[in-house]
Amino acid sequence: MPSLRTVHTGSKEATHLENVLVLGYSSRNIACSARKAGYNVYAIDAFCDMDLKENTVACQSLLTDESIDIKNIDKKTILELIDNFDVSPDAIVLGSGFEELDLSDRSWKILNNDPDVMKKASDKSSLAKELESLDIPHPVSFDVDEACEIGYPLMVKPKCAGGGRLNRIAHNEDDLITILDELLLIDPTLSSDDIMVQEFLSGFPASVSLVADGNRSVPIAANEQLIGIPWLSGLPFAYCGNITPYRTPYTRQMYDISEKIAIGLGLVGSNGVDFLLTDSGPVVIEVNARLQGSLDSVEMATGLNLFDLHVKAFEGVLPEKAPDILQYAIRAVVYADKEMSVDSSFYEKLAGEPIADIPTEGYQAFTDDPITSVLATGKNREDVMEKVISVTRKIRGLN
């Protein structure tokens, strides 16, 4: 595996880690990276997919019974799940959905940003204020009752939800009212105070993966974001994966903006910044202050292990520079276009195909639920897209 020269940027001492716990709504990519880095990996996850189980010593489901709403899982339940493992973890890594979980009162080493930093980054309303203070381009953002200050069309989204599944465009006030009713119906845990509006911008979605130590940041790759791809998802703003690299004249500018954000927020470890590339330049949409969904494509494109870089960053060790890109790589998330149940035919027809996030037999996917991911590498963008389209057609033909 290719490696980068690293440089110590602080006086932090290396801590021996052997048993690592990954906690996230969907944590397969992080767990697999940790396994490849040589750790004994334990996981708490909503799906407990087959390839997650294969790459962990033990895996427990967040959904301990059908009545549990994953958004309402409390800290006590998480601690009970952790205690269920045979060993106490040397370190815990928090993934998607649990970025703001505060475990600072426990003795475990937490390889994440400080909870206050995580909250600033995760809450899109708070992030907008941070970006404003750093003089970084971002969409004008307000609470719902201030929508008239922006004008239509505008983007409506939850302040703290990820994945884009609940994002909508309102073209007028009637649209806005309808959308608010729809979102509150889809997710009863939301209130109007949990929803925000932003100016609607047109552009190409992209992201930067970086690694930081709180004082310095090094870009790892620029990625194309696959958002609302019709043949992957029926949701117009659903996260559908990434292609690495994204070759654009804006790459250097995105790297500079990402570094400014990382230093301004004091980010540590592997983090990501989401952009929209508009006619006037890059605009920051979100900051993912954790290991990101682009992990697969970045690792395949660079040959690096992001979990290894993530751990080293907490020891004050960063790469000297951005790595070389070895090939194009893609992770595409395939969502159900109709209700389907995973049975033995799923594995028979997809045997040998490059899929990940492989559901266990009996998994019931409703329309717009994720089914699996397709991973591929190639010499250019067209090459990897062609491979993904081929596998996606097979998946669509299963039911």
Residue pairs with C-beta under 8 A, 6 or more apart in sequence:
1 303
1 304
1 305
2 302
2 303
2 304
2 323
2 324
2 326
3 304
4 304
4 319
4 320
4 321
4 323
5 319
5 320
6 312
6 317
6 318
6 319
6 320
7 317
7 318
7 319
7 320
8 316
8 317
9 213
9 215
9 216
9 316
9 317
9 318
10 213
10 214
10 215
10 316
11 316
12 314
12 315
12 316
13 315
14 315
15 90
15 91
15 109
15 315
16 90
17 39
17 90
17 91
17 109
17 311
18 39
18 40
18 90
19 39
19 40
19 42
19 57
19 87
19 88
19 89
19 90
19 91
20 34
20 39
20 40
20 41
20 42
20 89
20 90
20 91
20 92
20 93
21 41
21 42
21 43
21 44
21 82
21 85
21 89
21 91
21 92
21 93
21 108
22 30
22 31
22 34
22 41
22 42
22 43
22 44
22 45
22 92
22 93
22 95
23 43
23 44
23 45
23 78
23 92
23 93
23 94
23 95
23 98
23 101
24 30
24 44
24 45
24 94
24 95
24 96
24 97
24 98
25 45
25 46
25 62
25 70
25 95
25 96
25 97
25 98
26 45
26 46
26 47
26 95
26 96
26 97
26 357
26 370
27 43
27 44
27 45
27 52
27 95
27 96
28 45
28 47
28 49
28 51
28 52
28 55
28 356
28 357
29 291
29 293
29 295
29 296
29 331
29 356
30 93
30 95
30 291
30 295
30 307
31 41
31 43
31 45
31 52
31 55
31 56
32 51
32 52
32 55
32 356
33 291
33 295
33 299
33 305
33 306
33 307
33 308
34 41
34 93
34 307
35 41
35 55
35 56
36 305
36 307
37 305
37 307
37 308
37 311
39 307
40 57
40 87
41 55
41 56
41 57
42 56
42 57
42 58
42 59
42 85
42 87
42 89
43 52
43 56
43 58
43 59
43 60
44 59
44 60
44 61
44 62
44 78
44 81
44 82
45 52
45 59
45 60
45 61
45 62
46 61
46 62
46 63
46 70
46 97
47 61
47 357
47 359
47 363
48 59
48 60
48 61
48 360
49 357
49 358
49 359
49 360
50 358
50 359
50 360
51 356
51 357
51 358
52 59
52 357
53 59
58 85
58 86
60 81
60 84
60 85
62 68
62 70
62 73
62 81
63 70
64 77
64 81
69 189
70 97
71 187
71 189
72 189
75 101
75 102
78 98
78 101
79 106
82 89
82 92
88 108
89 108
90 108
90 109
91 108
91 109
91 110
91 111
91 311
92 103
92 108
92 109
92 110
92 111
92 112
93 111
93 112
93 291
93 307
93 310
94 101
94 103
94 110
94 112
94 290
95 290
95 291
96 162
96 163
96 290
96 293
97 162
99 112
99 118
99 121
99 122
99 289
99 290
100 115
100 118
100 119
100 122
101 115
102 115
103 110
104 110
104 115
111 269
111 310
111 311
111 314
112 118
112 269
112 289
112 290
113 121
113 265
113 266
113 267
113 268
113 269
113 271
113 289
113 290
114 266
117 265
117 266
117 267
117 289
118 289
118 290
119 126
120 126
120 127
120 130
120 265
121 127
121 130
121 265
121 267
121 287
121 288
121 289
122 160
122 162
122 289
123 159
123 160
124 141
124 157
124 159
124 160
124 196
124 198
124 286
125 141
125 143
125 159
125 196
127 138
127 286
127 287
128 138
128 139
128 141
130 264
130 265
131 137
131 138
131 261
131 284
132 138
133 264
134 260
134 261
134 264
136 257
136 260
136 261
136 284
137 257
137 280
137 281
137 282
137 283
137 284
138 283
138 284
138 285
139 155
139 198
139 199
139 201
139 283
139 285
140 149
140 150
140 198
140 199
141 196
141 197
141 198
141 199
142 149
142 150
142 196
142 197
142 198
143 193
143 196
143 197
144 156
144 176
144 180
144 192
144 195
144 196
144 197
145 192
146 197
147 154
147 170
147 173
147 176
147 197
150 197
150 198
150 199
151 199
152 170
152 171
152 172
152 173
152 175
153 169
153 170
153 171
153 200
154 169
154 170
154 176
154 197
154 198
154 199
154 200
155 167
155 168
155 169
155 170
155 197
155 198
155 199
155 200
156 167
156 168
156 169
156 170
156 176
156 179
156 180
156 183
156 195
156 196
156 197
157 164
157 166
157 167
157 168
157 195
157 196
157 198
158 166
158 183
158 187
158 190
158 194
158 195
158 196
159 194
159 195
159 196
160 194
161 187
162 239
162 286
162 288
163 238
163 239
164 227
164 228
164 235
164 237
164 238
164 239
165 235
165 237
165 238
165 239
165 368
166 183
166 186
166 187
167 236
167 237
168 179
168 182
168 183
168 237
169 175
169 200
169 236
170 176
170 179
170 197
176 197
180 192
180 195
183 190
183 195
184 190
184 191
184 192
201 276
201 278
201 283
202 278
202 279
203 276
203 277
203 278
203 279
203 283
204 224
204 248
204 276
204 277
205 224
205 225
205 226
205 227
205 274
205 275
205 276
205 277
205 285
206 222
206 223
206 224
206 225
206 246
206 248
206 250
206 254
206 274
206 275
206 276
206 277
206 282
207 222
207 223
207 225
207 242
207 272
207 273
207 274
207 275
207 292
207 294
208 219
208 221
208 222
208 223
208 254
208 255
208 257
208 258
208 272
208 273
208 275
209 219
209 220
209 221
209 223
209 270
209 271
209 272
209 292
209 294
209 295
209 298
209 306
210 217
210 218
210 219
210 220
210 255
210 258
210 259
210 262
210 267
210 270
210 271
210 272
210 273
211 217
211 218
211 220
211 269
211 270
211 271
211 306
211 309
211 310
211 313
211 318
211 319
212 218
212 262
212 263
212 267
212 268
212 269
212 271
212 313
212 318
213 268
213 313
213 314
213 316
213 317
213 318
214 266
214 267
214 268
215 263
216 263
216 318
217 258
217 259
217 262
217 263
217 267
218 318
218 319
218 320
218 321
218 322
219 255
219 258
219 259
219 322
220 270
220 298
220 302
220 304
220 306
220 309
220 319
220 322
220 323
221 244
221 245
221 294
221 298
221 301
221 302
221 322
221 323
221 325
222 244
222 245
222 246
222 247
222 248
222 251
222 254
222 255
223 242
223 243
223 244
223 245
223 246
223 294
223 297
223 298
224 242
224 243
224 244
224 246
224 381
225 239
225 242
225 274
225 294
226 232
226 239
226 240
226 241
226 242
226 243
226 332
226 333
227 237
227 238
227 239
227 240
228 235
228 236
228 237
228 238
228 240
229 240
229 332
231 389
231 392
232 238
232 240
232 241
232 332
232 333
232 334
232 335
232 392
233 240
233 333
233 335
233 368
234 335
234 337
234 367
234 368
235 335
235 368
238 335
238 368
239 293
239 333
240 332
240 333
240 335
241 293
241 297
241 330
241 331
241 332
241 333
241 373
242 293
242 294
242 296
242 297
242 298
242 330
242 331
243 297
243 328
243 329
243 330
243 381
243 384
243 385
244 294
244 297
244 298
244 300
244 301
244 302
244 325
244 328
244 329
244 330
245 301
245 325
245 328
248 254
248 277
250 275
250 277
250 281
250 282
253 281
253 282
254 273
254 275
254 282
255 322
257 273
257 275
257 282
257 284
258 273
261 267
261 273
261 284
261 287
262 271
265 287
265 289
267 289
268 313
268 314
269 290
269 291
269 310
269 313
269 314
270 290
270 291
270 292
270 295
270 306
270 307
270 309
270 310
270 313
271 287
271 288
271 289
271 290
271 292
272 287
272 288
272 292
272 294
273 284
273 286
273 287
273 288
274 284
274 285
274 286
274 287
274 288
275 282
275 283
275 284
275 285
276 282
276 283
276 285
277 283
291 306
291 307
291 310
293 331
294 331
295 306
296 329
296 331
296 356
296 373
296 375
297 329
297 330
297 331
297 375
298 304
298 306
298 329
299 305
299 306
299 329
300 327
300 329
300 375
300 377
301 325
301 326
301 327
301 328
301 329
301 377
302 323
302 324
302 325
302 326
303 323
303 326
304 323
309 319
312 318
327 377
327 378
327 379
328 377
328 378
328 379
328 380
328 381
328 383
328 384
329 375
329 376
329 377
329 378
329 384
330 374
330 375
330 376
330 377
330 384
330 385
330 387
330 388
331 356
331 373
331 374
331 375
332 373
332 374
332 388
332 392
333 357
333 370
333 372
333 373
334 370
334 371
334 372
334 373
334 374
334 392
334 395
335 368
335 369
335 370
335 371
336 365
336 366
336 367
336 368
336 369
336 370
336 371
337 367
337 396
338 367
338 399
339 364
339 365
339 366
339 367
340 364
340 365
340 371
340 398
340 399
341 362
341 363
341 364
341 365
341 399
342 359
342 360
342 361
342 362
342 363
342 364
342 365
342 371
343 361
343 362
344 361
345 398
346 359
346 361
346 398
347 361
349 394
349 397
349 398
350 391
350 394
350 395
353 374
353 391
353 394
354 374
354 375
354 376
354 387
354 391
355 372
355 373
355 374
355 375
355 391
356 372
356 373
356 374
356 375
357 370
357 372
357 373
358 372
359 365
359 371
359 372
365 371
371 395
372 395
374 387
374 388
374 391
374 392
376 384
376 387
376 388
376 391
377 384
378 384
378 386
378 387
